[in-house]
Amino acid sequence: MTITNKHKLEAGQIDLSTSAPPALELRGLVKHFYAQGRPTTTLPPVVDNLSLQVAPGELLTLLGPSGCGKTTTLRLIAGLEEPDGGAVWIDGRNMTQPPQPPERRGVGLVFQDYALFPHLSVLGNVLFGLNRLPRAQRLLRARETLSLVGLTVFESRMPHQLSGGQQQRVALARALAPRPRLLLLDEPFSNLDAQLRHSTRQEVRTILRRSGVAAILVTHDQEEALAFSDRIALMRAGQIEQIGTPQEVYARPRTAFVASFLGRSNLLSGTVQAGVARTVLGNIQLEGKTAPDGPVMISVRPEHLAFSEGNSGAEAVVLAREFRGHAVTYTLALGQKELLLLDTGHTLHAEGERVRVCAVRTGRVVR
Ligand SMILES: Nc1ncnc2c1ncn2[C@@H]1O[C@H](COP(=O)(O)OP(=O)(O)OP(=O)(O)O)[C@@H](O)[C@H]1O
């Protein structure tokens, strides 16, 4: 069987070697907001010289704390805001010089409030975005897209007769029906309860893979970003702090901000001597390139700490424990420092108990 691009996408791999232009390229994007007609020049820009590329078919997540500029970046891509500097390229076309209006960018949008037309049926909602197609093709395309999102049997229902997850799939079908080059999803699962959010997220991911469209998801939910994305761009104050696959960003955070924002992390200060950091936990071997001798900050994940036997490790006291089904998370006091330890062993330690603890994996130097 010939392996096509589509097969690779279905297998969860993105073909970054393709000669096709990136689905999206942001080049040094800058956005200021203006207070009462005057530039807020004393404030840093909301989007600050941001550059990134999204490959055809890729699912990229913009992740970051509230106010870091995720939605503004999405609005700049869609053409709902004008940048003060830099450029947006979609599918090899410059959208900023000359500025292209949103409807000329080939971009589909899905927002947190599904914004379905309440007086139109499911089919009517999907047909709505297709008014540029010849009449004969519209119905065919709308039905094809409803089949892609698994809602064929609901086509004549009204939005209020659907669950939240189904409404979100209608919104997705409406955005996908015109066959956009790029789909922008702004917190699309945040109105759903925890269980529905999980299943809808998986369904949407499968649908996007099947359609082969590149997509950008905006979220501040790190678990969602890890589960959904081919790559995550971690944003802070309008800039990208780190970009990479979920595995890379989780396992090799470059900064203390990334280590703490994506998953839980213990940040320890230490002193490096010959590739080993001396910390309150004892000596910790450093990962990757050896850091120069001197003070460092290192990140150690809770799953990389363990209770130790005998006199090895450092003494700590159990402050709290949280049962998580497959594991237990302990909060430990080690002098003035609080540490998190994720334990999958069978022995339970009580609150107030004295324990010994050590690092079982190498630590990672962060800035
Ligand atoms: N139209 C506007 N006028 C002035 N300031 C704005 C405007 N839109 C956004 N901002 C400010 O720009 C900053 C970034 O906002 P943005 O909505 O992009 O952040 P976000 O990362 O998407 O946040 P959240 O996760 O809370 O939605 C915030 O400080 C916000 O107050």
The ligand as a Tripos MOL2 file, in Angstrom:
@<TRIPOS>MOLECULE
LIG
   31    33     1     0     0
SMALL
NO_CHARGES

@<TRIPOS>ATOM
      1 N1         -9.8230   44.9800   22.7800 N.pl3     1 LIG1
      2 C1         -8.9340   45.1140   23.7650 C.ar      1 LIG1
      3 N2         -8.6050   46.3410   24.2420 N.ar      1 LIG1
      4 C2         -7.6800   46.4850   25.2290 C.ar      1 LIG1
      5 N3         -7.0240   45.4580   25.8100 N.ar      1 LIG1
      6 C3         -7.3140   44.2130   25.3850 C.ar      1 LIG1
      7 C4         -8.2840   43.9780   24.3400 C.ar      1 LIG1
      8 N4         -8.3610   42.6240   24.1290 N.ar      1 LIG1
      9 C5         -7.4910   42.0670   24.9950 C.ar      1 LIG1
     10 N5         -6.8630   43.0010   25.7380 N.ar      1 LIG1
     11 C6         -5.8210   42.7490   26.7630 C.3       1 LIG1
     12 O1         -4.7840   42.0430   26.1360 O.3       1 LIG1
     13 C7         -4.2380   41.0490   27.0100 C.3       1 LIG1
     14 C8         -4.2910   39.6870   26.3390 C.3       1 LIG1
     15 O2         -5.6500   39.2950   26.1660 O.3       1 LIG1
     16 P1         -6.0530   37.8990   25.4920 P.3       1 LIG1
     17 O3         -7.5400   37.8280   25.5030 O.co2     1 LIG1
     18 O4         -5.3600   37.7720   24.2070 O.co2     1 LIG1
     19 O5         -5.4300   36.8790   26.5360 O.3       1 LIG1
     20 P2         -5.6680   35.2990   26.6770 P.3       1 LIG1
     21 O6         -4.3220   34.7020   26.8520 O.co2     1 LIG1
     22 O7         -6.5010   34.7830   25.5560 O.co2     1 LIG1
     23 O8         -6.4780   35.2550   28.0490 O.3       1 LIG1
     24 P3         -7.6860   34.2580   28.5340 P.3       1 LIG1
     25 O9         -7.0880   32.8960   28.6800 O.co2     1 LIG1
     26 O10        -8.0930   34.8800   29.8480 O.co2     1 LIG1
     27 O11        -8.7560   34.3490   27.4900 O.co2     1 LIG1
     28 C9         -5.0460   41.1400   28.2900 C.3       1 LIG1
     29 O12        -4.3230   41.9070   29.2130 O.3       1 LIG1
     30 C10        -6.3130   41.8440   27.8650 C.3       1 LIG1
     31 O13        -6.8500   42.5890   28.9340 O.3       1 LIG1
@<TRIPOS>BOND
     1     1     2 1
     2     2     3 ar
     3     2     7 ar
     4     3     4 ar
     5     4     5 ar
     6     5     6 ar
     7     6     7 ar
     8     6    10 ar
     9     7     8 ar
    10     8     9 ar
    11     9    10 ar
    12    10    11 1
    13    11    12 1
    14    11    30 1
    15    12    13 1
    16    13    14 1
    17    13    28 1
    18    14    15 1
    19    15    16 1
    20    16    17 2
    21    16    18 1
    22    16    19 1
    23    19    20 1
    24    20    21 2
    25    20    22 1
    26    20    23 1
    27    23    24 1
    28    24    25 2
    29    24    26 1
    30    24    27 1
    31    28    29 1
    32    28    30 1
    33    30    31 1
@<TRIPOS>SUBSTRUCTURE
     1 LIG1         1 GROUP 0 **** ****
